[in-house]
Amino acid sequence: MTMLEPFEICSIRPPTENFSLTFRLTRNCGWNRCLFCPVYKQGMKFSRRKMDEIMKDVDRAKAIDDLIMQAMVDATGRDIFQVAGDLVRQIQRYGGKADQPPLETSPEEDANGSGNGFSSWFKDKPTIEDSVQHVAAWRYYGGNTCFLGDSNSLVLKPDFFREALSYIRHVFPELNRFTIYGRTKSAAQMTLDDLRIFRDAGLDRIHFGLESGCDEVLAFMKKGVTGKEHIAGCRKTIEAGISCGVYVMPGLGGAEWAEEHAHDTARVISASSPDYVRLRTLEIFPGTLLADAARKGTFVEAPEDMVVWEIRTLVEEIDTDTEIVSDSASNLLDVSGRLPGDRSKMLSVIDQYLGLSPRGKLEFSLSSRLQSFVGQYGGVTQEILRTIMPFIDGDRIDLGRASYTEANKVIQLIRSKLMP
């Protein structure tokens, strides 16, 4: 059979791109200094990929796609994932290049302290099985979107980006949406003409990690950007005709800067006027510099009610037409809607939680975190199961049987394992 090879896919991508075809134009993060970030901390170095490397990856993806689609012609009554599984087994049987082990640990290994949660699915060198399943999922969920990584494709020369997209679009003409991650500082420093080259090449949207609009918080977290630069980068992107989506991180100011973090972030979003604002509540991951700061006491985590108050402030004070999206497992509440029209609806969701008794909030949090974990991993680890076992009554969990200390212990355990 045809010799197939794996291609480099983007493990780190926006939730909206979970089922997009992905190609790495760069590897890892050129900044990689943010205190809160657990990504790209496993020894990988930032690099810009060469054009011939990118083209080879595109060709490898096309070869995989062609074989899958050919096999689907005779796959009566079988779905594309079953066909992909057969293809992987054939590749392995006839000597396909499937000799690269995945760089991962299981959720259970993670629960025992081996690495952090990102290592359970981050793969710097995917196997042929990963690549086949990636293409199959892309086809199954529509087969028309593409994400180009890794962390900041705006570091690329506009002509290089245009050439890469031109080749991808030639090989996969069915692709009709292209998105990237970017840094607002990079966008702010680019000329408008250069950004328009990215747009004319086919780029539809840039996802920016805003995190905060508060300069004190941004400086402490070593984000390497200011609120003013956030605004300039977003506004220039929009002026260039590219859709702008931003991520903000409730809780990032900790207990010390919670108020400034909330008000300044609302102000920066209002001035930036992005198409989407995605909420990613802070989680302090083991092994990060922020975890060190929390242990030393130089950063004090904001209580959950304070984080909810921050989200309420954002919903109340953002003064622009934008979409609020709560699609992260790190979020306690599903606060989603379009501003300004859905403001009252979103505030109602928040106020219902804030109106609960302390015990009610605790049980709500435990139930919410547990559901998020099961939704993300398809089950719970043995460590979590042992921790909740005393509260299991038949086929249900009776959270009323957990003390405050016991409930908080489970909540913190689960939160440390959730991926944002």
C-alpha positions in Angstrom: 0.0 0.0 0.0 1.0 3.7 -0.3 3.6 4.7 2.2 2.1 7.3 4.6 3.9 9.6 7.0 2.7 11.6 9.9 2.5 15.4 9.7 2.8 17.9 12.5 -0.6 18.9 13.8 -1.4 21.7 16.3 -2.2 20.2 19.7 -2.8 23.7 21.0 -5.7 25.4 19.2 -8.9 27.3 19.9 -12.0 25.2 20.9 -13.7 26.4 17.7 -10.8 24.7 15.8 -11.0 21.3 17.6 -12.1 19.6 14.3 -10.2 21.8 11.8 -7.3 20.6 9.7 -4.2 22.0 11.2 -0.7 22.7 10.1 2.3 24.2 12.0 3.9 27.2 10.4 5.9 27.8 13.5 6.7 25.5 16.4 5.8 26.5 20.0 5.9 30.0 21.4 8.4 32.8 20.7 7.5 34.6 24.0 6.9 31.7 26.4 7.4 33.8 29.6 3.8 34.2 30.9 3.8 33.1 34.6 0.4 31.3 34.3 1.0 29.3 31.1 1.8 25.6 31.3 2.1 25.2 27.5 5.5 24.6 25.7 7.3 24.1 29.0 8.5 20.6 28.2 11.8 21.5 26.5 10.5 22.3 23.0 12.1 25.4 21.4 10.4 28.0 19.3 11.2 27.9 15.6 9.9 29.1 12.2 9.4 26.2 9.9 10.8 26.2 6.3 8.4 26.3 3.4 9.5 22.9 2.1 8.7 21.4 5.5 5.2 22.9 5.5 4.6 21.8 1.9 5.7 18.2 2.8 3.2 18.2 5.7 0.4 19.4 3.4 1.2 16.7 0.9 1.3 14.0 3.7 -2.1 15.2 4.9 -3.5 15.0 1.4 -2.1 11.5 0.9 -3.9 10.4 4.1 -7.1 12.1 3.0 -7.1 10.5 -0.4 -6.7 7.0 1.1 -9.5 7.6 3.6 -11.9 9.0 0.9 -11.0 6.1 -1.4 -11.7 3.6 1.4 -15.0 5.3 2.2 -16.4 4.5 -1.3 -16.7 0.8 -0.3 -17.3 1.3 3.4 -21.0 0.5 3.4 -22.5 0.9 6.9 -19.2 1.9 8.4 -18.3 5.4 9.6 -15.1 7.3 8.7 -13.5 6.6 12.1 -13.8 2.8 11.6 -12.3 3.2 8.1 -9.5 5.3 9.6 -8.8 2.6 12.2 -8.5 0.0 9.5 -6.2 2.3 7.6 -3.9 2.7 10.6 -3.7 -1.1 11.1 -2.8 -1.6 7.4 -0.1 1.0 7.7 1.4 -0.7 10.7 1.1 -4.1 9.1 2.9 -3.1 5.9 5.6 -1.0 7.4 4.2 2.5 7.4 6.1 5.1 9.4 4.4 4.7 12.7 7.5 4.4 14.8 7.3 7.7 16.7 5.9 7.3 20.2 3.4 9.9 21.4 4.7 12.4 23.9 1.9 12.0 26.5 0.8 10.7 29.8 -2.6 9.4 30.8 -5.0 11.3 33.1 -4.2 8.7 35.7 -0.5 9.3 35.4 -1.1 13.0 35.7 -3.2 12.5 38.9 -0.2 10.7 40.4 2.0 13.7 39.8 3.7 12.7 36.5 3.7 15.9 34.5 0.8 18.3 34.2 -2.5 18.0 32.4 -1.3 19.5 29.1 1.1 16.5 28.7 -2.0 14.2 28.5 -2.7 15.4 25.0 0.1 17.8 23.8 2.1 16.0 21.1 5.1 17.6 19.5 5.7 14.6 17.3 2.4 13.0 16.3 2.3 9.4 15.2 0.7 8.2 11.9 -2.3 7.1 13.9 -2.7 10.7 15.3 -2.4 12.1 11.8 -5.0 9.7 10.3 -7.5 10.3 13.1 -6.9 14.1 12.8 -7.8 14.0 9.1 -10.8 11.7 9.7 -12.2 14.0 12.3 -11.7 17.0 10.0 -13.7 15.3 7.3 -16.4 14.0 9.7 -17.1 17.5 11.1 -17.4 19.3 7.8 -14.0 19.3 6.2 -13.8 23.0 5.4 -11.8 24.8 8.1 -8.1 25.1 8.9 -6.1 26.4 11.8 -2.4 27.4 11.3 -0.2 27.3 14.4 1.5 27.4 16.7 1.2 30.3 19.1 1.7 33.4 17.0 1.7 33.2 13.3 2.0 37.0 13.0 5.8 36.6 13.5 6.0 35.3 9.9 6.8 37.5 7.0 3.6 38.3 5.1 4.9 36.9 1.8 5.8 33.7 3.5 2.4 33.4 5.0 0.8 34.1 1.7 2.9 31.4 -0.1 2.0 28.8 2.6 -1.7 29.5 2.4 -1.6 29.5 -1.4 -0.2 26.0 -1.3 -2.6 24.8 1.3 -5.6 26.2 -0.6 -4.3 24.6 -3.8 -4.0 21.1 -2.3 -7.2 21.4 -0.2 -9.5 23.7 -2.3 -12.5 22.8 0.0 -11.0 24.8 2.8 -13.0 28.1 3.3 -11.9 29.4 6.7 -8.4 30.0 8.0 -7.6 31.1 11.6 -4.4 31.6 13.7 -3.3 32.6 17.2 -1.5 35.9 17.5 -0.2 38.4 20.0 -1.8 41.8 20.1 1.7 43.4 20.4 2.7 41.7 17.1 -0.4 43.0 15.4 0.1 46.5 16.8 3.7 46.6 15.5 2.7 45.5 12.0 1.8 47.9 9.2 -1.8 47.9 8.1 -0.6 46.9 4.6 1.1 43.8 6.0 -1.9 42.7 7.9 -4.0 43.1 4.8 -1.6 40.7 3.0 -2.5 38.1 5.7 -6.2 38.9 5.0 -5.8 38.7 1.2 -4.0 35.4 1.5 -7.2 34.0 3.1 -6.9 34.6 6.8 -10.3 35.0 8.3 -9.7 35.4 12.1 -7.0 36.0 14.7 -7.4 34.6 18.2 -5.6 36.9 20.7 -4.7 36.0 24.3 -5.7 39.3 25.9 -6.0 37.8 29.4 -6.3 41.2 31.1 -6.5 44.9 30.4 -4.8 45.9 33.6 -1.2 46.9 33.2 -0.2 45.9 36.7 -1.5 42.4 36.1 0.0 42.1 32.7 3.4 43.2 34.0 3.3 40.8 37.0 2.3 37.9 34.7 5.1 38.9 32.3 2.7 39.0 29.4 5.0 41.4 27.6 2.2 43.8 26.4 0.1 46.7 27.8 -3.6 47.5 27.7 -2.9 50.2 25.1 -1.1 47.7 22.9 -4.0 45.3 23.2 -6.3 48.0 21.9 -4.0 49.0 19.1 -3.5 45.4 17.9 -7.2 44.5 17.9 -8.2 47.7 16.2 -5.6 47.4 13.5 -6.7 43.8 12.9 -10.3 44.8 12.5 -9.3 47.7 10.2 -7.4 45.2 8.0 -10.6 43.3 7.5 -9.8 40.3 9.8 -12.1 39.0 12.4 -10.8 39.5 16.0 -11.4 37.2 18.9 -9.9 37.6 22.4 -9.5 35.5 25.4 -9.7 37.0 28.9 -8.8 35.3 32.2 -11.1 36.0 35.2 -9.0 35.5 38.4 -5.7 36.5 36.8 -5.4 39.5 39.1 -5.6 37.4 42.2 -7.0 38.8 45.3 -4.8 41.9 45.1 -5.8 43.2 41.7 -9.3 41.7 41.2 -11.1 45.1 41.0 -8.5 46.7 38.7 -8.3 43.6 36.5 -12.1 43.5 36.0 -12.7 47.2 35.3 -9.6 47.6 33.1 -10.3 44.5 31.1 -13.9 45.7 30.4 -12.5 49.1 29.4 -9.9 47.5 27.0 -12.5 45.2 25.4 -14.9 48.1 25.0 -12.2 50.1 23.2 -11.0 47.0 21.1 -14.5 45.9 20.0 -13.6 42.3 19.2 -16.1 40.0 17.5 -15.7 37.4 20.3 -14.7 37.5 24.0 -13.9 34.0 25.3 -13.8 33.4 29.1 -10.9 31.2 30.5 -10.9 31.3 34.3 -7.5 31.1 35.8 -6.2 27.7 36.9 -2.8 27.6 38.6 -1.1 24.6 37.0 1.7 22.6 38.8 5.1 23.4 37.4 4.3 27.0 36.3 6.0 30.1 37.6 2.6 31.2 38.9 2.4 28.1 41.1 5.8 29.1 42.5 4.5 32.6 43.2 1.4 31.2 44.9 3.5 28.9 47.1 5.7 31.8 48.1 2.7 34.1 48.8 3.6 36.7 46.2 0.3 35.8 44.4 -2.9 35.1 46.3 -5.5 33.3 44.4 -8.9 35.1 44.2 -11.8 33.2 45.9 -14.4 31.7 43.5 -17.0 34.3 44.5 -14.6 37.1 43.6 -13.9 35.5 40.2 -17.6 35.4 39.6 -17.9 39.0 40.6 -15.2 39.8 38.0 -17.2 38.1 35.3 -20.3 40.1 36.4 -18.3 43.3 36.1 -17.2 42.4 32.5 -20.8 41.6 31.5 -22.0 44.8 33.1 -19.3 47.2 31.9 -18.3 46.0 28.4 -19.7 48.8 26.1 -19.5 47.4 22.6 -21.3 45.0 20.3 -19.6 41.6 21.0 -20.2 37.9 21.7 -19.3 36.6 25.2 -18.5 32.8 25.0 -18.0 30.5 28.0 -16.5 27.4 26.3 -13.8 26.5 28.8 -13.9 23.6 31.3 -12.2 26.0 33.7 -15.3 28.2 34.0 -17.7 27.6 36.9 -20.7 29.2 35.1 -21.9 29.1 31.5 -22.2 32.9 30.9 -22.7 33.3 27.2 -24.6 35.7 25.0 -24.4 38.8 22.8 -23.9 42.2 24.2 -25.7 44.4 24.7 -28.9 42.5 24.0 -28.2 39.5 26.3 -26.8 41.4 29.2 -29.8 40.9 31.5 -29.9 37.2 30.7 -26.2 36.7 31.5 -26.4 38.7 34.7 -29.3 36.6 35.8 -27.2 33.4 35.5 -24.5 35.0 37.6 -26.9 36.4 40.2 -28.6 33.0 40.6 -25.3 31.6 41.7 -24.4 34.5 43.9 -27.8 34.1 45.6 -27.0 30.6 46.8 -26.1 29.8 50.3 -22.4 29.1 51.0 -23.2 25.4 51.1 -25.2 25.6 47.9 -22.3 27.4 46.2 -19.9 24.7 47.3 -22.1 21.8 46.1 -22.7 23.7 42.8 -19.0 24.1 42.3 -18.2 20.4 43.0 -20.9 19.2 40.7 -19.9 21.6 37.9 -16.2 20.7 38.1 -17.0 17.0 38.2 -19.2 17.3 35.1 -16.5 19.3 33.3 -13.9 16.6 34.0 -16.1 13.7 32.8 -16.9 15.7 29.7 -13.3 16.4 29.0 -11.8 12.9 29.7 -14.8 10.6 29.4 -14.5 9.5 33.0 -12.6 10.1 36.2 -9.2 9.0 37.4 -8.8 6.4 40.2 -7.6 9.2 42.5 -10.7 11.3 42.0 -12.9 8.1 42.3 -11.2 7.3 45.6 -11.8 10.9 46.8 -15.5 10.9 46.0 -16.2 7.3 46.9 -17.4 8.1 50.5 -20.2 10.3 48.9 -21.5 7.8 46.4 -25.0 6.5 47.2 -26.0 3.8 44.8 -25.8 5.2 41.3 -25.6 8.9 42.4 -23.3 11.2 44.2 -24.8 12.6 47.4 -22.8 15.8 47.8 -24.6 16.6 51.0 -22.6 13.9 52.7 -19.3 15.8 52.0 -17.9 18.3 54.6 -16.7 21.7 53.5 -13.1 20.4 53.8 -13.8 17.2 51.9 -15.7 19.0 49.1 -13.0 21.6 48.7 -10.4 18.9 48.5 -12.2 17.3 45.6 -12.8 20.6 43.8 -9.2 21.6 44.0 -8.1 18.1 42.8 -10.4 18.2 39.8 -9.6 21.9 38.9 -5.9 21.0 38.8 -6.5 18.5 36.1 -8.9 20.4 33.9 -7.7 21.8 30.6 -8.9 25.4 29.8 
